[in-house]
């Protein structure tokens, strides 16, 4: 007879806990592969030599990683500032008018299906334990899992952008000059397909859909930049 497990032994891990870093990481890696591969392919298609292609690719890697880090930090910091302002306003309202705030919380639970008496008891108990946390979660929709973390988002975006950008750069460095356009395109599309599948799997979404979505936009970007590169190379 197997031993009974206590309720505390049942620990669940939900994919929503990954949203913050997963979004930034996928965006960074995808952007790193697509933008750097497109840059390398476009410059190579313009008949530039290998050193010119690699210099352009490295410059794109460094500039892109810094841009991603700065953009994520500014964007997520704005979200964090908004959350902090909402929490401070809620803190003042709880201190100055706890009664109306209690009724507001009770009404939320009634709207979710509790009867008024039970909703009132739940509101009282939650406010007695941590009134601000209760209002942050149920009124403002702010939870610890989904809190804005600017530094984490910036670091994840910069690191994954650099990692993604390194793939087409290494490919361009080892291929003969005549094979850079085709080789970088194929390797980059394969990496994008893998990234789309991994991201979809980590998030619990259909893998095939994730693969097709990422690969399509990557192929479109590569085709357009290769065409532009050939056009300018022919003109020059």
C-alpha positions in Angstrom: 0.0 0.0 0.0 1.5 3.3 -1.1 1.9 6.1 1.5 -0.6 8.9 1.4 0.8 12.2 0.2 0.0 15.3 2.1 -1.5 18.2 0.3 1.8 20.1 0.6 3.5 17.4 -1.4 1.6 18.4 -4.5 3.6 21.1 -6.1 2.6 22.5 -9.5 4.7 24.4 -12.0 2.7 26.5 -14.4 4.1 27.8 -17.7 2.8 31.3 -16.9 5.8 31.6 -14.5 8.0 31.7 -17.6 6.3 34.5 -19.4 8.7 37.3 -18.3 12.0 35.8 -19.3 10.6 33.6 -22.1 9.2 36.5 -24.0 12.4 38.5 -23.7 14.6 35.5 -24.5 12.6 34.4 -27.6 12.4 38.0 -28.9 16.2 38.5 -28.4 17.2 35.2 -30.1 14.8 35.6 -33.0 15.9 39.2 -33.6 19.6 38.3 -33.3 19.3 35.5 -35.9 17.0 37.4 -38.3 18.6 40.8 -38.2 22.2 39.6 -38.3 21.6 36.9 -40.9 19.7 39.5 -43.1 22.6 42.0 -42.7 25.2 39.3 -43.6 23.2 38.1 -46.6 22.5 41.6 -47.8 26.1 42.7 -47.6 27.3 39.4 -49.2 24.7 39.7 -52.0 26.2 43.1 -52.8 29.5 41.3 -53.7 31.4 42.5 -50.6 34.4 40.4 -49.6 34.4 38.2 -46.5 36.1 40.8 -44.2 33.5 43.4 -45.1 30.7 40.9 -44.4 32.1 39.9 -41.1 32.7 43.5 -40.0 29.2 44.4 -40.8 27.9 41.3 -39.0 29.9 42.0 -35.8 28.8 45.6 -35.8 25.2 44.5 -36.2 25.7 42.0 -33.3 27.1 44.6 -30.9 24.7 47.3 -31.8 21.7 45.0 -31.8 22.5 43.5 -28.4 22.9 47.0 -26.8 19.7 48.2 -28.5 17.7 45.2 -27.3 19.0 45.6 -23.8 18.2 49.4 -23.7 14.8 48.9 -25.4 13.7 46.1 -23.0 15.0 48.0 -20.0 13.2 51.2 -20.9 10.0 49.5 -21.9 9.8 47.2 -18.9 10.9 50.0 -16.5 7.9 52.0 -17.8 5.6 49.1 -16.9 7.3 48.8 -13.5 6.8 52.5 -12.8 3.1 52.2 -13.7 2.7 49.2 -11.3 4.5 51.1 -8.6 2.3 54.2 -9.0 -0.8 52.0 -8.9 0.3 50.2 -5.8 1.2 53.5 -4.0 -2.3 54.9 -4.9 -3.9 51.7 -3.6 -1.8 52.0 -0.4 -3.1 55.5 0.3 -6.7 54.6 -0.4 -6.5 51.6 2.0 -5.1 53.9 4.7 -7.7 56.7 4.2 -10.8 54.8 3.3 -10.6 51.1 4.2 -14.4 50.6 4.2 -15.0 51.5 0.5 -11.9 49.5 -0.4 -13.3 46.5 1.4 -16.6 46.8 -0.5 -14.7 47.1 -3.7 -12.9 43.9 -3.1 -16.2 42.2 -2.0 -17.9 43.3 -5.2 -15.1 41.8 -7.2 -15.6 38.4 -5.6 -19.4 38.6 -6.1 -18.8 39.2 -9.8 -16.6 36.1 -9.8 -19.5 34.0 -8.5 -19.4 34.1 -4.7 -22.5 34.9 -2.8 -22.4 38.3 -1.1 -22.0 37.0 2.4 -19.1 34.6 1.5 -17.5 37.3 -0.6 -17.6 39.7 2.4 -15.9 37.1 4.6 -13.2 36.4 2.0 -12.5 40.1 1.6 -12.3 40.5 5.4 -9.9 37.6 5.8 -7.6 38.6 2.9 -7.5 42.2 3.9 -6.6 41.2 7.5 -3.7 39.2 6.2 -2.4 41.6 3.5 -4.8 44.2 2.2 -2.4 45.6 -0.4 -1.5 42.2 -1.8 -5.2 41.3 -2.1 -6.1 44.5 -3.9 -3.0 44.3 -6.1 -3.9 40.8 -7.2 -7.6 41.0 -7.6 -8.2 44.7 -8.4 -5.1 45.6 -10.3 -4.1 42.3 -11.7 -0.5 42.6 -10.4 1.0 39.3 -9.2 4.6 38.3 -8.2 4.8 36.0 -11.3 3.9 38.7 -13.7 5.7 41.7 -12.1 7.8 43.8 -14.4 11.6 43.0 -14.0 13.5 45.5 -16.2 17.1 44.1 -15.4 16.0 40.5 -16.0 14.3 41.4 -19.3 17.3 43.5 -20.5 19.9 40.9 -19.7 17.8 38.1 -21.3 17.3 40.1 -24.5 20.9 41.1 -24.8 22.4 37.7 -24.1 20.0 35.8 -26.4 20.4 38.4 -29.2 24.1 37.9 -29.1 23.7 34.2 -29.0 21.4 34.2 -32.0 23.5 36.7 -33.9 26.6 34.5 -33.5 25.1 31.7 -35.5 25.0 33.4 -38.9 28.4 35.1 -38.2 30.1 31.8 -37.5 28.5 30.3 -40.6 29.7 33.2 -42.7 33.2 32.9 -41.3 33.6 29.2 -42.3 31.9 29.2 -45.7 33.6 30.2 -48.9 32.6 33.7 -50.1 30.4 32.3 -52.9 28.4 30.2 -50.5 27.7 32.8 -47.8 24.3 33.9 -49.1 22.8 30.4 -49.5 24.6 28.8 -46.5 23.8 31.6 -44.0 20.2 31.6 -45.2 19.7 27.8 -44.7 21.5 27.7 -41.4 19.5 30.7 -40.1 16.2 29.2 -41.2 17.0 25.9 -39.5 17.9 27.7 -36.3 14.8 29.8 -36.5 12.7 26.6 -36.9 14.4 25.1 -33.9 13.9 28.3 -31.8 10.2 28.4 -32.8 9.7 24.8 -31.8 11.5 25.2 -28.5 9.7 28.4 -27.6 6.3 26.9 -28.4 7.1 23.8 -26.4 8.2 25.8 -23.4 5.1 27.9 -23.5 2.7 24.9 -24.1 1.7 26.1 -27.6 1.5 23.9 -30.7 5.0 23.3 -31.9 4.3 23.2 -35.7 2.5 26.6 -35.5 5.5 28.1 -33.7 8.0 26.7 -36.2 6.0 27.9 -39.3 5.4 31.4 -37.8 9.1 32.1 -37.0 10.4 30.5 -40.2 8.1 32.4 -42.5 9.0 35.8 -41.2 12.7 34.9 -41.2 12.6 33.7 -44.8 10.8 36.9 -45.9 13.4 39.1 -44.2 16.3 37.2 -45.8 14.7 37.3 -49.2 14.1 41.0 -49.1 17.6 41.9 -47.9 19.2 39.6 -50.3 17.3 41.3 -53.1 18.2 44.7 -51.9 21.9 43.7 -51.6 22.0 42.3 -55.2 20.2 45.5 -56.5 22.7 47.8 -54.9 25.6 45.6 -55.8 24.6 45.7 -59.5 24.1 49.4 -59.4 27.6 50.0 -57.9 
